[in-house]
Amino acid sequence: MNSSGNTPGEMEDDQFYDAAPLEPHLLYQGEILVHVPFLNMPKESRWLLLRTRSGKPVDEALQQGNLGGIVKVLDSNQSKEEWYNSTDGDFAMARLSKGPVVILSQTCDVQTKEFIQVAHVFPAQGASGHLERLRQGLIISAFWLKANPPHLTEGYADLELIQSVHRSYVKRLLPSQHFKLTAARTRELKRFITRYFGRPNSFDAGADLAPCDGTYLCVACFYMDGRATALALTEGQSFGFCSVCGGRGWVLKGR
């Protein structure tokens, strides 16, 4: 399957997915799983807590085949006493959905660990400019995925919404329910993961002041061009844009 030329980063390989998994019974980093359960909060601002009318925890009420009786739903933002008095955690409502995910765990961990790290895949929608930035790899928290009909529309893996999925949920997948990025695309996925989670804690031009006297190095020069551009500042001075590349992020040089 060939791409249309819109590829993230500096990729030159136009092959996006392997024609078929080489070992359909195994899973690898960069694998797209078509139907995997994932949890979402029903309301982003709060959890909806579940308590039985008798006040028992839900798991206790369900023991020995009991149905549990009537359950009350409490707003975590308006039921602070109930929330904070629970020392063993609480049961809460969430939406369990099925959809495509991409495996982010290292392949050796996928084969040996009980839980697999995955990122939920969303359809790519919105203005053409936003979509073009996604295709070019300019959105740091989103990894672009080319369409693979009929299993996947053009979309992106959201690195902000990573979840752990127990391997029992995915061990019985049919060959048609998963397919894999090519080796080149998997390396690009690794680069995105590293870029997103390995970003240095930097000081921002136009917003931050130097916390101490010292030499500060431009983040963009180092990561994009492999060079060190230094800026000497005294405590309280403002950070400016890099005179070499125009970058705005700075890190304090080690002493």
C-alpha positions as CSV (number, residue, x, y, z in Angstrom):
1,M,0.0,0.0,0.0
2,N,1.6,3.3,-1.1
3,S,1.2,6.7,0.4
4,S,0.2,9.8,-1.5
5,G,3.5,11.5,-0.5
6,N,2.1,13.2,2.6
7,T,4.3,11.6,5.3
8,P,5.3,12.6,8.8
9,G,8.8,13.9,9.5
10,E,11.5,13.1,7.0
11,M,10.3,9.7,5.9
12,E,11.3,8.7,2.4
13,D,9.9,5.1,2.4
14,D,6.5,5.3,0.8
15,Q,5.4,1.9,2.1
16,F,3.2,2.5,5.2
17,Y,1.9,-0.9,6.3
18,D,3.2,-4.4,5.9
19,A,1.1,-6.4,3.4
20,A,0.4,-9.0,6.1
21,P,1.8,-9.8,9.6
22,L,4.8,-12.1,9.2
23,E,3.7,-13.9,12.3
24,P,-0.1,-13.4,12.8
25,H,-0.1,-15.1,16.2
26,L,2.4,-12.5,17.6
27,L,2.1,-8.8,18.3
28,Y,4.8,-6.2,17.9
29,Q,5.4,-2.5,18.5
30,G,3.8,-0.5,15.8
31,E,0.9,-3.0,15.4
32,I,-2.6,-1.5,14.8
33,L,-5.3,-3.5,16.6
34,V,-8.7,-2.9,15.1
35,H,-11.0,-3.7,18.1
36,V,-9.6,-3.1,21.5
37,P,-11.5,-1.9,24.7
38,F,-10.5,1.4,26.2
39,L,-11.9,3.5,29.0
40,N,-13.0,7.1,28.9
41,M,-14.5,9.2,31.7
42,P,-18.1,10.1,31.0
43,K,-17.3,13.7,32.0
44,E,-13.8,15.0,31.8
45,S,-14.2,17.3,34.9
46,R,-15.2,14.6,37.4
47,W,-15.7,11.0,38.2
48,L,-19.1,9.6,38.9
49,L,-18.7,7.3,42.0
50,L,-20.7,4.2,42.5
51,R,-22.0,3.2,46.0
52,T,-24.6,0.7,47.0
53,R,-27.6,2.0,48.9
54,S,-26.4,0.2,52.0
55,G,-23.1,1.9,51.7
56,K,-21.1,-1.2,50.9
57,P,-18.4,-1.2,48.3
58,V,-19.7,-2.5,44.9
59,D,-17.3,-5.5,44.8
60,E,-18.4,-6.6,48.3
61,A,-22.1,-6.3,47.2
62,L,-21.4,-8.5,44.1
63,Q,-19.7,-11.3,46.0
64,Q,-21.0,-14.9,45.7
65,G,-23.1,-14.2,42.6
66,N,-25.2,-11.4,44.2
67,L,-26.5,-8.7,41.8
68,G,-25.6,-5.9,44.3
69,G,-29.0,-4.2,44.6
70,I,-29.6,-0.6,43.9
71,V,-26.5,1.5,43.2
72,K,-26.2,5.3,43.9
73,V,-24.2,7.6,41.6
74,L,-22.3,10.3,43.4
75,D,-20.6,13.3,41.8
76,S,-16.9,13.3,42.9
77,N,-16.9,17.1,42.8
78,Q,-19.9,17.4,45.0
79,S,-19.3,14.4,47.3
80,K,-15.9,15.2,48.8
81,E,-16.7,13.5,52.1
82,E,-17.5,10.2,50.5
83,W,-14.5,10.4,48.1
84,Y,-11.9,11.3,50.7
85,N,-13.2,8.9,53.3
86,S,-12.5,5.9,51.0
87,T,-9.0,4.7,51.8
88,D,-9.1,1.7,49.4
89,G,-10.2,3.6,46.3
90,D,-13.7,3.6,44.9
91,F,-15.7,2.4,42.0
92,A,-16.6,4.8,39.3
93,M,-18.5,5.1,36.0
94,A,-16.6,5.1,32.8
95,R,-17.4,4.4,29.2
96,L,-15.9,1.2,27.8
97,S,-15.6,1.5,24.1
98,K,-14.0,-0.5,21.3
99,G,-11.8,1.0,18.6
100,P,-8.5,0.9,16.9
101,V,-5.3,1.4,18.9
102,V,-1.6,1.3,18.1
103,I,0.9,-0.6,20.3
104,L,3.5,1.6,21.8
105,S,5.3,-0.9,24.1
106,Q,8.6,-2.3,23.0
107,T,8.2,-5.6,21.2
108,C,10.0,-7.6,23.9
109,D,7.6,-6.1,26.5
110,V,4.6,-7.0,24.3
111,Q,5.8,-10.6,24.3
112,T,6.6,-11.0,28.0
113,K,4.6,-8.5,30.0
114,E,1.0,-8.8,31.3
115,F,0.0,-5.3,30.2
116,I,0.5,-3.6,26.8
117,Q,0.8,0.2,26.4
118,V,-1.5,1.4,23.6
119,A,-2.6,4.7,22.2
120,H,-6.2,5.2,21.0
121,V,-6.5,6.0,17.3
122,F,-8.9,8.8,16.2
123,P,-10.2,9.8,12.7
124,A,-8.4,12.7,11.2
125,Q,-10.9,15.5,10.9
126,G,-10.9,19.3,10.8
127,A,-9.6,22.1,8.6
128,S,-7.2,21.2,5.8
129,G,-4.4,23.2,7.4
130,H,-4.6,21.2,10.6
131,L,-4.7,18.0,8.6
132,E,-1.6,19.0,6.7
133,R,0.3,19.7,9.9
134,L,-0.7,16.3,11.1
135,R,0.6,14.6,7.9
136,Q,3.9,16.5,8.2
137,G,4.4,15.4,11.8
138,L,4.2,18.9,13.2
139,I,1.7,18.0,16.0
140,I,4.0,16.6,18.7
141,S,1.3,14.6,20.5
142,A,-0.2,13.0,17.4
143,F,1.3,10.3,15.2
144,W,-0.4,10.3,11.7
145,L,-1.7,7.1,10.3
146,K,-2.6,6.6,6.7
147,A,-6.0,5.0,5.9
148,N,-6.0,1.3,5.5
149,P,-9.5,0.4,4.2
150,P,-11.7,-1.2,5.4
151,H,-10.1,-1.4,8.8
152,L,-8.9,2.2,9.3
153,T,-9.7,5.6,8.0
154,E,-7.0,8.3,7.9
155,G,-6.3,9.1,11.5
156,Y,-3.8,9.6,14.3
157,A,-2.6,7.9,17.5
158,D,-3.1,10.3,20.4
159,L,-0.1,10.1,22.7
160,E,-1.9,12.0,25.4
161,L,-4.4,9.1,25.8
162,I,-2.2,6.1,26.5
163,Q,-3.7,3.2,28.3
164,S,-2.5,-0.1,29.6
165,V,-4.5,-3.1,28.2
166,H,-4.2,-6.6,29.6
167,R,-2.9,-9.0,27.0
168,S,-6.0,-11.2,27.5
169,Y,-8.0,-8.6,25.6
170,V,-5.9,-9.0,22.5
171,K,-4.6,-12.6,22.4
172,R,-7.5,-14.0,20.4
173,L,-7.4,-11.5,17.5
174,L,-8.1,-12.7,14.0
175,P,-5.5,-11.9,11.3
176,S,-7.9,-9.4,9.8
177,Q,-8.1,-7.5,13.2
178,H,-4.6,-6.4,13.3
179,F,-1.9,-5.2,10.9
180,K,1.5,-3.6,11.3
181,L,3.5,-0.5,10.3
182,T,6.5,-1.2,8.2
183,A,9.9,-1.3,10.0
184,A,10.6,2.2,8.7
185,R,7.3,3.5,10.0
186,T,7.8,1.8,13.3
187,R,11.1,3.6,13.7
188,E,9.2,6.9,13.0
189,L,6.7,5.9,15.7
190,K,9.6,5.4,18.1
191,R,11.0,8.8,17.2
192,F,7.6,10.4,18.0
193,I,7.4,8.6,21.3
194,T,10.9,9.8,22.2
195,R,10.2,13.3,21.1
196,Y,7.0,13.6,23.1
197,F,8.1,12.0,26.3
198,G,11.8,13.0,26.1
199,R,11.3,16.7,25.7
200,P,13.7,18.6,27.9
201,N,12.3,20.9,30.5
202,S,13.2,24.2,28.9
203,F,12.9,27.9,29.5
204,D,10.8,29.8,26.9
205,A,11.8,32.9,25.1
206,G,9.5,35.9,25.8
207,A,8.0,34.2,28.9
208,D,10.7,33.1,31.3
209,L,13.5,34.7,33.2
210,A,16.9,33.1,33.9
211,P,16.7,31.5,37.3
212,C,20.4,31.9,37.9
213,D,23.6,33.1,36.3
214,G,24.9,30.7,33.7
215,T,25.1,29.4,30.1
216,Y,22.0,28.3,28.4
217,L,21.8,26.1,25.3
218,C,19.3,26.3,22.4
219,V,17.1,23.2,22.4
220,A,16.2,23.4,18.7
221,C,19.8,23.8,17.5
222,F,20.8,20.6,19.4
223,Y,17.9,18.4,18.5
224,M,17.3,19.6,14.9
225,D,20.8,20.3,13.7
226,G,23.2,18.7,16.2
227,R,25.0,21.9,17.2
228,A,25.4,23.8,20.5
229,T,24.3,27.4,20.5
230,A,25.1,29.1,23.8
231,L,23.6,32.1,25.5
232,A,25.1,33.7,28.6
233,L,22.6,35.2,31.0
234,T,22.5,36.6,34.5
235,E,19.8,35.9,37.0
236,G,16.6,37.7,36.1
237,Q,17.4,38.3,32.4
238,S,14.8,37.5,29.8
239,F,15.3,34.7,27.3
240,G,15.3,35.8,23.7
241,F,14.9,33.8,20.5
242,C,18.0,32.0,19.2
243,S,20.0,34.1,16.8
244,V,21.0,31.1,14.8
245,C,17.8,29.1,14.3
246,G,15.1,31.3,15.8
247,G,14.2,28.7,18.4
248,R,12.6,29.7,21.7
249,G,13.5,26.9,24.1
250,W,16.6,27.0,26.3
251,V,18.2,24.6,28.8
252,L,20.7,25.3,31.5
253,K,24.2,23.9,30.6
254,G,25.5,21.5,33.2
255,R,28.3,22.6,35.5
